[in-house]
Amino acid sequence: MFGTILISICTFMHVYVFWRGASIPFVEQHISRKIFIGTGLILWTIFFLGRMIGHSRTGMLAGVLEFLGMNWMAVLFLTFLPLLLIDLITLYGFFMPRLSASLRGFALLVGMMLSVIALVQGLRPPMVEKYEVKVPGLPAALDGTVIVALSDMHLGSQLGKGWLSDRIAQVKAEKPDLVVLLGDIFEGHGPPDDQLIAPFRQLSAPYGLWAVPGNHEFYGGSKTNLFESAGFKLLTNTWVEVRPGLVLAGVEDLTIRGRSGQNNDPISQALVGRPPGATILLSHTPWQAEKAAGKGVGLMLSGHTHGGQIWPFGYLVQKRYPLLEGHYEVDGMSAIICRGTGTWGPRMRLWHPGQILRVTLRGQGVAILQGGMNDTTHPKIL
């Protein structure tokens, strides 16, 4: 159903962009109608094959088709919006008929420029963003504990072993006490081969390697066993005391639970019977933060939203996921939402690159200062 809707929407945008583009003076004067229409048909075919073949299979051909098709989808989105805006302002040329055609050319140029920026940002390595967070109940001996979190890598045909090896090097450079994966680590095209998973085995941390599943771990069959193959212990509606006074809890993906019609309460199940001290909750989807805060969680780490990935799509995403990206205070609990270490679909981002979280835990009695929102050299103090 999702694929059908996506193809339908993109086909509409495709027709709209080429329909309006055909009336731009430069196009009318310099590009023959046959070449223009033929180009449109070729690009739509690439998108269709990228979705139908590239998205469901593995291998070099599938990877190339998906890269071209999904990036063209993003280009369509970024050119469709300015073209539509100009058409609405001019009432499709009713006002300023001569100028409106030139304005459509400007809108098309803006869309192409945004697409280039988004591609550059999407291909950039993810940035390490640093936070310091006060966590109620944290023992003094654990003050300064460092957690590194990765989310939404979508490893598969687009992001492979070489890309992952570079991310592992970034994680190791932060010297974490605890490494966590926040779900959607594997794309869902099929089980990744052992070579793709191998870079994870270079990781170690004094307090362990832990993970929670995302929705993509269940597409095409459950892939949760891959976390164990990668050396990570999976937390599914349960908790573990990684050190006396520090509890790490994890829940199943809340969107998958909702789609399957389950009525259980994973957050309550994950937190029941835990010992006193500080509690950190891992949840792929940033829902039910108020419930977690009410049950004494001091820090919640999530992903899933990608921060919208491509502006201005984030405004729509935030309607469903109010905690979109960054830090939030929810009833005394800190919630940090990773905008994704990798990308889904297009290898494009607008405006920010991918992200790896480095979170330093602080006790309630520690005096700390507030850092700048976009400062990744100095930590954000929360």
BAKOLVEX-641785 format. One record per residue: x, y, z of N, C-alpha, C in turn. Coordinates in steps of 0.05 Angstrom, whole numbers, plus 5000, padded with zeros to 4 digits. Example, Ala and Ser with C-alpha at 12.3 -4.5 7.8 and 13.67 -1.06 7.14 Angstrom:
BEGIN
526448865156524649105156526449345156/525749555142527349795143525850015157/
***
This chain:
BEGIN
501749765000500050005000501750255000/503850255017505650495018506950534991/507950324979509350344953507450454932/504950354932502950454912502450744915/502050834940501551124946503951284937/506451194944508851344938509151374907/508751154893509051164864506951354852/504451344862502351524852502951814856/503951884881504552164887506852254869/508952094867511252174851510552194821/508752024812507852044784506452304779/504752384798503352644796505452874796/507352874814509353084814510953084788/511552844778513152824754511652954730/509052894727507453004706507253314709/506853394734506553684740509053834732/511353734741513953874736514453894706/513953684691514553694662512453854648/509953844657507854014645508454304648/509154394672509754674677512454754665/514354564665516954614654516854664624/514954544611514754564581514054854573/512955014592512055284585514255494592/516555404602518755584608520055674582/520355934577521456034552523955894542/525855854560528355724552527855444541/526155294555525455024546524055034518/522155214515520755234490522655304466/524655464472526355564451528755384444/529655224463532155074460531854774461/529654664470529354374473526954284457/527354094439525053994423523053844441/520553854432518453724448518953424451/519953294430520453004431522552944452/524753094451526953044471525953094499/524353304503523353374529521553154540/519653064524517852854532519352594536/521252534518522752284521524452284546/525652514553527152534578525352474602/522952584601521052544623520352244626/519852114604519151824605521551664616/523951724607526351584617526651614647/526351864656526751914685524551784702/522051784691519951644706520451344707/521451234686522150944685524350884705/526351054707528551014726527451014755/525651214760524451224787522850964792/521250884773519550644777521250394782/523250354766524950124769526550144795/527350384803528750424828527050334852/524450394850522650324872521950024871/521349924847520249644845522449434846/524749504833526949304832529149374852/530049624851532249704869531549684898/529049744905528349744934527849474945/527449274928526649014938528848804934/531048874921533148674916535848784924/537848614924540548694930542348654905/544748754906546548724884547149004871/549149004853550049254842547849394825/546449244808544349364791542149484809/541249334829539149434847540149684861/542649684869543749924883543750164866/544650134840544750364822541950464816/540050274811537350354805536050504828/536550404852535350534875536550814880/539250834877540551094880539451294861/539251224835538251414815535251474819/533651264823530851294826529951454850/531151394873530351534898531351814899/533751864887534752144886533052304867/532152184845530352324827527752394840/526752214858524352274873524652524890/526952554902527452794919527753044902/529053014878529253244860526453334851/524753144845521953214838520653374860/520953284885519653414908520653704910/523353734907524454004911524054184888/523254084864522554254842519554304840/518054104849515154124849514154354867/515354374891514454574910514754864900/517154944891517355224881515655274856/515355074839513655114815510755154824/509854994842507155014852506655284865/508655374881508455634894508155864874/509755864853509456074833506756054819/505855814813503255784800500955884818/501155844843499055934862499156244864/501556354865501756644867500656784842/501256674818500456794793497856684782/496556504798494156374789494556244762/496756094760497355944736497556124711/498756364715499256554693496956744688/494756734704492556924700493557204706/495157234728496457484733499257474721/500057694709502757724698503457484680/501957434659502257194642505157174631/506257394622508957374610511057324632/510857474654512757444675512557174689/510157064690509856814704511456584692/511756584665513256374652516256394660/517256644661520056674670520356604699/518356664716518456594744518456284747/517156144730517255854731520055744725/521455884707524155814701525955864726/525456084740526956134765526355924786/523755844788522955644807524355374801/524555304776525855064768528855074775/530055304771532855334779533255314809/531455434824531555414853531355114862/529554974850529254684857531754534851/533054584829535554444822537754514841/537954774849540054854868539654724895/537154714904536554574929537254274928/536754164905537353874901540353824903/541954004891544853974893545853994922/544754194936545554234964544753984981/542353884976541353644990543053404985/543953374960545653144953548353164967/549553394967552053434981551853375010/549653485023549253435051548753145057/547253005039546752725044549152545041/551052625024553452465020555652525040/555352745055557252815076557252605099/559552565112559552385136557752515157/556452345174554852455196556552595216/555552795229556952945249556452825277/558452845294558152765322557152995338/554752975348553553195363553553125393/554653305409555253245437553153385456/552353225476550553325496551553245524/550953405543551253325571548553355584/547653135598544953125608544953045638/543553205654543153125682541052905683/541852685697540052455699539452405729/536952435737536252385765537052105774/538152085798538851825810541551715801/543051855784545551755775547651755798/548851525804550851515825553251685818/554451805839556751985835558951835820/559351585825561451435812561051405782/558651455772558051425744557851695730/558351915745558252175732560452185711/559652285687561452295665561352055646/559451865651559051635634558351735606/559651625585559251705557557751495542/555451575530553851405513554151505484/554751325465554651395437552351245424/550651385410548251265398548251315368/547551105353547151115324544251025318/543151145298540351085291539951105261/538150935250537150965223539550975203/541250775204543350755184542450625158/540450455160539250335136541350195118/542950035131545149895117543949705097/545049705073544049525051545249605025/543649645005544649694978545949964975/545050164991546050434989548450495007/548250395031550350435051551550165059/554050125053555249865056557649855075/559349665071561549605090563449845093/564249965071566150185073564950415089/562450485084561150705098560950635128/560150385134559950305162562550305176/564750225163567350225175568150505184/567550705168568150975175566451065199/564050975201562351045225563450915250/564350665248565550525271567950675281/569550785262571950935270571051195285/568951315276567951555290567051485319/565751255322564751175348567151115366/569050965357571450895373572951145382/573051345365574551595372573251735396/570751685401569351825424569851675450/571051445450571751285474569251245492/567151125481564651105496564750885518/563250935539562850725559560550535551/558850635533556450485526555850565497/555250365480554550415452551750295448/549950455436547150365432546350415403/544850235392543650255366540650295369/539550505357536750585362534850495340/535550285325533650175306533950265278/532750125259533050165230535950165222/537449975233540249945226540449805200/538649615195538649465170536249545153/536749575127534649695110532249515106/532649265102530349085097530248965070/532349005053532348885027532748575028/533548475050534348205053536648195073/537247965084539347945104542048045094/543248255107545948335098547948105101/549948095084551947885086553747935109/555347735116557147755139559147975136/560048035112562048245108560948515116/558348565112557148815119557048845150/556448625163556148635192558948645206/560948545193563648505205564748755219/564449005207565649235221564549285249/562049195255561049235282562749085302/563948865294565448695313568048825322/568749055311571049205320570449375345/567849395351566949555374567049405400/567649555421567449455448566949695466/565749645489565149855508564949735536/566049875556566049755584563249675593/561149825586558449765596556849615575/558049535553556749365534555749505509/554849345490553649425465550749335465/548949525461546049475464544549585440/542149475435540549555412537649515417/535949665403533049615402532349605372/530249455365529549435336527849675327/528149725301526449925288524449785270/522849945256520849825238522149685215/524349775205525649645182526849375188/527349325213528349055221526248835216/523748915211521548725208520548705179/521548885161520648875134521948635120/520348475106521448245092522248025111/521048015136521847815155523647935177/523447825201524947935223527947905219/529348125225532248125222533548185249/532048145271533148215297535548035305/535747805293538047635299540747755289/540547945271542948075261544348245282/542848345301544148495322546048315338/545148075344546947895359549347815342/548947785316551147725298553247955298/552248195301553948425302555248485329/554548315349555648355375554048525394/551548585387549848755404547748585417/547048655442544948515457542348675453/540248535446537748655439536048685464/534948925468533148985490530349015478/528548825484525848835473523948815497/522849045505521049065528522248955553/524749015558526148925582528249125590/529449075613531549245623533949085632/536249225635538649095646540149305662/541349225684542849405701545749385691/546649585675549349565664551549625684/550849775705552549825728550649875752/551549825776549849875799548850165799/546250205798545050465798544650585770/545250435748544750525721543250305705/540750355699539050165685538650255657/538950075638538450115610536049945602/533950075592531449935583531049985554/529749795541529149815512526449705505/525149825485522449725477522449655447/520549485439520149425411519249675397/519349675370518549905355515549955358/514750195366512050255373510250275348/511450335325509750355301508950075291/510849885292510249605285508149485303/508449545329506449445348503649555342/503549815334500949925328499649805303/501349755282500349645257499349355261/500649215279499848925283497548895302/496549125312494149115329494649025358/497149025366497748935394496849145414/495849045436494749225457496549225482/498849105480500549105504501849375509/503049405532504249665540507249615543/508749645521511649575521513249745541/512550005544514150175562513850085591/511450025599510949935626512349665630/512149485610513349225611516449245614/517549435599520449465599521549575625/519849715640520849855664520049715690/518349525689517349405714519549245728/519649275755521449125771524349205771/524949435759527749515757528749625784/531249615789532349705815532450015815/532850125839533050425840535650525827/535550775820537850905807536951055782/538751115764538151255739537251055718/535251145702534150975681534351115654/535450975634535551075607533850885590/531951005574530150845557530950885528/531250655514531650655485529050585471/528150755453525750705438526050815410/525950645390526450735363524550965356/521950935361520051135355519651325379/519751585376519551775398516751835407/515251625413512551655424512551585453/510351665467509751595495511951695513/513051925507515152035525513952115552/511552215552510252285577509952045596/509251815584508951575600511651495612/513751505595516451435605517251615627/516751875624517552065645515952015671/513451945668511751885691512651645707/514151465693515151225706518051245715/519051495716521651545728524051525709/523551515683525851505664527151785665/529851785666531252035666532152135639/532551945620533452005593532251815574/531151915552530051755531531551815505/532551605491533951635466532251495444/531851645422530151545400531351635373/530051535352530751605325528251615308/528351475285526051425267525251665250/525251905260524152135245525952235223/528552185225530552295206530552595207/529252715226529053005227527653125203/525952945190524653025165526352975140/528952955144531052895124531253115102/529053175089529153375067527053595073/528153835079526354065084524754125058/522254205061520754255085518954015094/519753775086518153535093517953495123/519953605138519853575167517353695180/516153905168513754015179511453815179/511353645158509253435157509953215177/512453135178513352925197512652995226/513053255232512653335260509753325268/507853325249505053285256504553015269/506052815260505752545271507752485293/510052615292512152575312513052845323/511552945343512153205354515053235364/516253025374519053025381520652955356/521453165341522553115314525553065314/527053235327529953195329531053375351/533353295361534553465382533653395410/533953585428533353545456530653665464/529153525481526653615492526553555522/525253725537524653675565521753595567/521253345576518553245578517953165607/516553335621515853285649518253205666/520453355663522853315679524753105667/523952975645525652775632526952905607/529452835602530752925577530152715555/529352815532529052635509530752745486/532452575475534152665453533552485429/532752615407531952475383534152505362/535252285353537352295332536052325305/537052505289535952545262536852335242/538352135251539151915234542051935226/543451705229546251695221546551665191/544651525179544651485150542251625138/541351525115539051635101537151415093/534651485089532751285077531851395050/531751215030530951305003533151464990/532651724985534751884973537151914991/539551914978541951984993542152294994/540152415005539952705005538852805032/539853035041538953165065538853465061/536753595072536553875072535253965098/536654095116539254225112541654105126/541153925144543353825162544253545153/546853485157547853215151546853015172/547652765169546952565188548252615215/547552445235548252505262548952255278/551052275295551652085315551452235342/550152115361549852245387552052165406/553152355420555052305442553852435467/552852275486551452385509553052315534/553852525549555252495574553252525597/553152325614551252335637552352485660/550752655673551652805696549652765719/550652765743548852745767547453005772/545452995788543753235793545353455808/547453375823548853575839551153715824/551553645798553753755783552954015770/554554225774554054485762555154495734/553354545714554254545686552954775672/554154855649553255085634551855005608/550155185598548755135574550455175550/550554985531552055015507550355115484/551655195461550255295438548755065423/546455125411544854925398546354785375/547954935360549254815337552254775341/553054785366555954755373556554465377/558154345359558854065361561654035372/563154255376565754235388565454225418/563754395429563154395457560454265461/560054115483557553965486555254145493/552854055485550454195494549854095522/549654285541549254215569546254235575/545054015584542154015587541353915614/
***
